[in-house]
Amino acid sequence: MIFASTLFTRAVDPVIPRIAADIGVDVKTVALLSTAFTFPYAMLQPALGTIGDFFGKTRLMNASLAIVVTTTLVCAFASSFSLLVTMRIIAGVFAGGIFPVGMAIIGDLVPVHERQVAIGRLLAVGLTGNLIGATVSGVIGDLLGWRGVFFSIGTFGLIVAVIAFFAFRGMRVAKSKPFNLAAAAAGFQGVLADPRAKICFGSVFFEGIVIYGLFPYVALLLLMSGQTHSSYAGLVIAGFGLGGILYSLTLPLFVMRVTERQLMLSGASIAATAFILISLNMPWYVQAAIFVMFGIGFYMLHNCIQLHVTDLTQTSRGAALSLHSCSFYFGQAIGPIYYGFAFGHVGIGRPPLVGAAVILTVGLVCARLLRHRRRQPGLVEAP
């Protein structure tokens, strides 16, 4: 289910120029389809987190995937940009009930000293979906057009939704409980009472702006350098997911040999270096390699932040993960707006340099201020 849901996340980015040409809308306007998805995703996260905690996480995941699949299939037959935007908004509202809720289930089922590796494995599944979604959508876009992208991914999601409905019936997770507004409010207050919360949520907000906000413009940047194939943009974006997968596969070795502080600093430094190289606007195959490095650096930092988020509370993890995703996706919603303005006013070279400075600052702040309340077996603590 996580794999199917993440197929949708980056699948639109490689075919944005094709959508713009087909329906007669400016490319920078079509790039805001990303914001149409991520903004409602962020807005509804606190509500979805509460629904998952009180009414059942697996029920929420089943219903959310079904609605996302339906909206994606409608997009395949959309005849206007307004209908595309509407369907992406609805998809964004309910997509937040899948991946963050799956991570909350991990928090419920996996002991904290084993959780970083478990989260890394879940990320590997999600990143594989991102990678394949971006790559396949680029190829399908060249062969069948952008409508074929929506139809193919929507059909696959429909199959997964049916399988997941039956698979979850035998899964043992925390039982649902009667809704209590006071208890829900107390859960959010408990999360925010931990001083790490402000650091975690603020950090992923800026990550979303400078990193994920760039993805809708990859195809446009390649187009400006003379590369018109959607598949090339898909391969470049997929490089980011591949980098994350490579990191997640080596994560068990990292957590035994490297301190968490070192992981954060190294990840931020690698991501900042990738930003600097991206600003040079090199050929697509070089950019694809840079994005692999980009993904490795980002997930080295981001995975450490996520580990702290799962430990902010023991009783309201749905609330904690919903606030985390809310902050992250608000950043992703603002990102395309920022890059659209920046690319239009200062050129294509300077905005990625700003991204390098921001992500390096995030890494330094997290390495300095994020500390676990208690020592975790299997995780080397920074002195």
N, C-alpha and C positions, 0 to 999 in steps of 0.2 A: 504493500500500500504506500509506504514512504517512497519507494522507487517510482511508482506510477505518478504520485503527486508532484514529485520534483521534475518529472519530464515536462510538465507544463510551465515551469518557472522561467526557463531561458529559451524555450522553443520559439517564441515570437521574435526575439532579437535579430536573428540572422535574416529574416524575411521582411524587416521593416521597410526597406526601400521598395520592395515589390508591392507591398500593401499600399504604400503611398502612390506609386505609379498607377496601380489598378483602380483605386477609388478617387484619385485626383485630389489628394491632400498632401500638404507639405510634410517632408520627411521628419522635421523636428516636432511637428504636431503628432505624427504617428508614433514617434518615440515615446510620447506620453502615455501610450498604452501600458507601459511599464508602471507608471505612476497610478494609472487607473486600477491596476491590480494590487499594488503594494500599499497604497494609502488606506483603502478600506480594510485590507489585511491587518494593518497596524491598529486602526480605529477599533475594530471588533475584538482584538485579542483579549482584553480584560474580561469581556463578557463570555467569550468562548472558554477561557481558563476556568471561570466559575462554573459554567455548564459542565465541563469535564469533571471537575471536582465533586459536584453534587449529583449529577444525573448519569454519569458513566462515561469514561474516556473512550472505550471501544465503540459505544453507540454513537458518540459524537464523530469519531473518525469515519464510520460507515456512512452516516448521513452526509458528512461534508464532502467525501469523495464522490458520492452519487451526484451531488449538485454541481461540483466542479466539472465532472464529465459531461453533464447535460449542457452547461453553458459553452463548453469547448465545441461540442458538436453543433450547437446553434451558430457559433462563429464561422464554421465551415460554409454556411449558407448565407451569411450576412451580406446584405447588398448596400449597406451604408456604414459610414464610420461611426455614427451615433449608436447603432446597434452593437458594433464591435466594442465600443467603450462601455456600454451598458452591461454586456455579458462579461467583460473583464472585471468590472466592478463587482458583480455578483460572485464571480469566481474568487476574487480576492477576499470577499467577506467570509467565505466558507473554507478557503484553502488553509486559513489559520487554525482550523480544527483538525489538521492532519499531522504535520511534522512536529510542531511544538507539543502536541498532546502525546505523540509517540515518545518524545524525549521525557515527558513527565512520567510516562509508564515505566521507562527505564529507571527514573529516580525512585519509583515505588518498589520496583522488583530487585534492583541491583544494589548491594552494599556500597557505601561511599568509596572504600578503598579499591573497588573493582570498577567504579563507574566511569573513570576517564577512558579506559579501553573500550567499555561498552558504548559510550557516546561516540568514540572514534569509529567503531564499527557501524553504528547507525549513520554517521556522517558519510562513511564510505558508500553505503547504499544510496543515500540521497545524492551524493556527488556523482555517482555512476549515472543516476537519472538525469542530473544536469548535463553531464558530459554527452550521454547518448541523445538526450533531447536536443541539445544545440547542434550536434553533428548531423543527426538524422533530419532535423528540420531544414538545415541548409541544403542537404542533398535532395530531399523531397521538394523543397522550394524550387530548385533548379529544374526538377523533372516534372512536377505536377502543379507547381504554383503554391501560393500561400494557403489556399483553401485546402489543398491536400495535406498540409501540415496539421491543421486543426482536426481534420477528419481522421487521419491516421492515429494521432495521439489520443484523440477522444475515444476512438474505438478500442484501443488497447486499455485505456483507463476503465472503460465499461466492463471489460472482461475481468480486470483485477478487482473491481468493486463487487462483482458477483461472487468471486472466489473468497474475498475477504469477509463478506457477510457470513458465510458458513464457517470459515476458519476461526473467527473471533468468538463463535458461540461456545467453544470449549476452553477459552483462555481465562485463567484465574487472575484477576486484578482486583484492586480495591473496589468494594461494593459501593453502589450509589447510595446517597443519603438524602433525606428531605432537605429542600432548600431552606436556608436560614440567612436572611439578609445581614443580620448582626455578625454571624459566623463568617460570611463571605467578606464583609468589611474588615473583620479582625484578621482574616487571612492576608489580605493585602497590606494591612498595617504591620503585621508581623514580618512580611517580606521587606518592606521599606525601612523597618527599624534597624536592620542590619546595615552598618555603614558601607559594606561592600556593594550594596545594591546600587547606590548612586554611581559608583565607579563602573560597575558592569554595564548598566543600562546606558550610561553616557558614552562609554567606549563603543558599544555596538551601534549606537546612533551615528557616530562619526564614521565608523567602518561602512555602514550602509550608504552614506552620502558619497564618499570618495571612491569606494571600490565598486559596489554594485551599481551605483549611479552611472558608471562609465559603460557598462555592458550594452545598453541600447544604442550607443554611438559607435560601437566597433565596426558594424557594417558600413556606416556612413564614413568613418575615417578611412576604411579600406577603399571605399568608392572614390574618395578624394585623391587617393594615391593610384587610381586606375584599375583597381580590382573590383570587377562587377559581379562575381559569382557569390551567391548566398552561401554556398558550401564552404568557401574560404573563411567567411565570417564565422560560420558554425564551428570550423576547426579551431580557430583562434580562441573563441569563447570556451570550447570544450577543453582546451589546454588548461584552463583554470581548474576545472573539475578534475582533470587527470592529476594535476599537482596535489589537490586535496586527497585524492585516492592514494597516491604514493605516500603521502605523509601518514594517512590513517593506517596503512599496512605496516609501516615501521614504528607506529606509536608505542607498541609494547616494549620495544627496545629503548625508545627515548625515555619513557617514564621511569625506567630502572637505572638509567645512566646520566640523565641530565636533569638539573633542577628546573622547577617550574619557572622561576625567574629567568633562567637562561633561555628557555623555550620562548617566552614572551619577547625578550629582547632580540633574539635571533630572528623570530618570525617577523617582527616589525622592521628589522633592518633589511631582510630579504624582500619584503613587500615594497619598502621604500625604494630599493634599488630597481625593482621591476617598474615602478612608476617612472623613474628617471629614464629607463630604456624605452618605455612606451612613448614618452614625449619626443623621441627621435624619429617616430613614424617610419620604422624600417619595413622591409617587405613582409608579406603576410606569414611566410613560413618562419621567419625570425620572430615575428610577433607571437606566433603559436608557441614557440619555445619559451619566450619571455612570460607568457601567461601560465605556463606550467610552473615556472619559478614563482610567479605571482600567487598561484594557488597554494603552493607549499608554505610560503611565508604567511599568508593570511590565516590558514588553518592552524598553523603552529601557535599563533596568537589567539585566535578565536576559540579554539578548543579549550584552552586554559580558562578563558572567561566563562564559557558554558559550564565547565566543571564547578566553578564557584556559584553560578546561578542555581544549579541543582541542590546546592548545600545551604541556600539562604533560609530554607524552611524545611521541616520534616513533615508537616501536615497539609500544606497548601501548595504543592509543587506545580499544580496546574496554574495557579495564580502567578507564581514566580516565573514560570516559562512563558506565560502569556505577556507579562510585562517586558520580559526580555525580547520576545518577538515583536511586541508593539514598538519598542524603541528601535530595533533593528530595521523594521519595515517602514517606520516613519522616515528613517534615514534614506532608505531605498526609494521612497516616494519623492523626497526632496532632491535626491541625487541627479536624476535626469533634467530637472528644472535648472539646477546649478550648472551642469555641464552644457546644456543648451545655451544658456546665457553666456557662459565663459568662452565657449568655442566661438560664439558669434561676435564677441567683443575683444578678445585678446589673442585669438588664434588657437591652433591645436597643440602648441608646445607647452604653454605655461600651466594650464589646469592640472595636468598630471604631476607637475612639480609641486603644486600646492597639496595634492594628494599624498605625495611622498612625505612632506613635512607633517601633515596631519597624522598619518599612520605611525610615523616614528614617535610623535608625541604621545599617541595612545599607548604604544608599547612601553614607553618610559614610565608613564603614569601607572599603568597596570602592574608593571614589575615592581614599582615602588610601594604601592598601596594595597595590593591584593594579597592577603595572607589567610591561610586556613585557620579555623578555630582550634583544630586539633591535628596532630600528626597523622597522616594517612599511610598505612603499610603499603610498600611498593612504590611510594612517590618520594623522591629525594627532595627535601626541603632546602630552600635557599638559606644561607646563614644570615 
